[in-house]
Amino acid sequence: MASSETRAQVQDYYGTQLQTSQDLLTNACCTDDVPLAHRRILAQLESEVLEKYYGCGVCIPDAIEGITVLDLGSGSGRDAYLLSKLVGENGHVIGVDMTEEQLDVARRHIDAHTVTFGYSKPNVEFRHGYIEDLQSANIPDNSVDLVVSNCVLNLSTDKDATYREIFRVLKPGGELFIADVFADRRVPETLRQDPILYGECLSGAMYTEDFRRLLLRLGINDYRVLSSRRLTINNAEIEEKVGNIGFYSLTVRAFKLDIEDKCEDHGQVATYLGTIPGQPNKFVLDDHHTFETGRPMLVCGNTAAMVADTRYGSYFKVLGDTSQHFGLFDRGTAPVVASVDALPGGCC
Ligand SMILES: C[S@@+](CC[C@H](N)C(=O)[O-])C[C@H]1O[C@@H](n2cnc3c(N)ncnc32)[C@H](O)[C@@H]1O
């Protein structure tokens, strides 16, 4: 099937067929753990925005006050409005989506949320565009601090172009933080052609190893997994169709940094200062790096760069640099992902 046809089917699915999240046929687009701070903000959002939420995870990292965030496939705007509150009046949120019906819902609640949040002017906007070509939404090179996306990238008909665009628009040191559906093997073409399976965020899902290879091709040599949840699907007919393919909702972060494909030991030590708003006790970088406040941790060069050469830098004290080398970091390698069950996160 031509990619334009798949895209039109996705637009129809989200623009016409689904009216609310109750209409979804599987539980692929479902989120379970919502942090308390987010729940408090969600309680302030307009009901139409919440009813048309089709995300599969939490894709909002810490320390985002005052930054520029791009939400790819912003849908009815649920995450964009959450972000609007969290970045504060001086931050800026841009939602991009290709489906006019979704954009209409998101846009009609801008004024109400501006009033609810007590802002003098909106800090959020919704642009029509394609995630494979962010020029279509006028997003310049190196202009965004954070790209988020919730259950959308699997729907892209050209993953290479989408990820290329993400790392084009991110500023150096900028962060990609996504919740998305991945598969533990390549999904056969016959299933990819099924509009329901594709629309439900299943058959467009990338095999995790192909995702790793794609990022490597783009020079993104290390990424980190924060959480992994196997999807149960909860629809007998669809379960039978997908057979033994395991689908997972993963939360993943990657940075636009010049880092290595393996974790190298330079004797660097990082200490979290406890200063990120709302995180006085710890900072979770990924599923195997939790920094306790004030506790120095020996880290590989990649982890050191992630907490020093990004917006997290002001919340960490990092000792040492990469001028000395002590061999491979003793806890392992960069993302070699045999299966999603064994996802090691990026490294170490
Ligand atoms: C599963 S919904 C998720 C929406 C939103 N992130 C949320 O959490 O509610 C997928 C959204 O991505 C949009 N989308 C899918 N493919 C796209 C593409 N190639 N370019 C732009 N938007 C796309 C759809 O229009 C739809 O609004």
Ligand as a Chemical Component Dictionary entry (heavy atoms), coordinates in Angstrom:
data_LIG
# 
_chem_comp.id                   LIG 
_chem_comp.type                 NON-POLYMER 
_chem_comp.pdbx_formal_charge   0 
_chem_comp.three_letter_code    LIG 
# 
loop_
_chem_comp_atom.comp_id 
_chem_comp_atom.atom_id 
_chem_comp_atom.alt_atom_id 
_chem_comp_atom.type_symbol 
_chem_comp_atom.charge 
_chem_comp_atom.model_Cartn_x 
_chem_comp_atom.model_Cartn_y 
_chem_comp_atom.model_Cartn_z 
_chem_comp_atom.pdbx_ordinal 
LIG C1  C1  C 0  -2.601 7.783  18.621 1  
LIG S1  S1  S 1  -2.974 9.461  18.277 2  
LIG C2  C2  C 0  -2.071 10.249 19.592 3  
LIG C3  C3  C 0  -2.459 11.700 19.753 4  
LIG C4  C4  C 0  -1.853 12.385 20.966 5  
LIG N1  N1  N 0  -0.407 12.320 20.975 6  
LIG C5  C5  C 0  -2.432 11.824 22.226 7  
LIG O1  O1  O 0  -1.638 11.339 23.047 8  
LIG O2  O2  O -1 -3.641 11.881 22.372 9  
LIG C6  C6  C 0  -1.992 9.787  16.842 10 
LIG C7  C7  C 0  -2.026 11.221 16.325 11 
LIG O3  O3  O 0  -0.909 11.396 15.452 12 
LIG C8  C8  C 0  -1.314 12.069 14.282 13 
LIG N2  N2  N 0  -0.432 11.614 13.217 14 
LIG C9  C9  C 0  -0.245 10.340 12.800 15 
LIG N3  N3  N 0  0.655  10.298 11.804 16 
LIG C10 C10 C 0  1.074  11.585 11.593 17 
LIG C11 C11 C 0  1.991  12.179 10.697 18 
LIG N4  N4  N 0  2.657  11.444 9.823  19 
LIG N5  N5  N 0  2.181  13.519 10.752 20 
LIG C12 C12 C 0  1.474  14.270 11.661 21 
LIG N6  N6  N 0  0.575  13.759 12.521 22 
LIG C13 C13 C 0  0.382  12.424 12.503 23 
LIG C14 C14 C 0  -2.763 11.643 14.096 24 
LIG O4  O4  O 0  -3.458 12.592 13.319 25 
LIG C15 C15 C 0  -3.262 11.560 15.524 26 
LIG O5  O5  O 0  -3.777 12.799 15.967 27 
# 
loop_
_chem_comp_bond.comp_id 
_chem_comp_bond.atom_id_1 
_chem_comp_bond.atom_id_2 
_chem_comp_bond.value_order 
_chem_comp_bond.pdbx_ordinal 
LIG C1  S1  SING 1  
LIG S1  C2  SING 2  
LIG S1  C6  SING 3  
LIG C2  C3  SING 4  
LIG C3  C4  SING 5  
LIG C4  N1  SING 6  
LIG C4  C5  SING 7  
LIG C5  O1  DOUB 8  
LIG C5  O2  SING 9  
LIG C6  C7  SING 10 
LIG C7  O3  SING 11 
LIG C7  C15 SING 12 
LIG O3  C8  SING 13 
LIG C8  N2  SING 14 
LIG C8  C14 SING 15 
LIG N2  C9  SING 16 
LIG N2  C13 SING 17 
LIG C9  N3  DOUB 18 
LIG N3  C10 SING 19 
LIG C10 C11 SING 20 
LIG C10 C13 DOUB 21 
LIG C11 N4  SING 22 
LIG C11 N5  DOUB 23 
LIG N5  C12 SING 24 
LIG C12 N6  DOUB 25 
LIG N6  C13 SING 26 
LIG C14 O4  SING 27 
LIG C14 C15 SING 28 
LIG C15 O5  SING 29 
# 
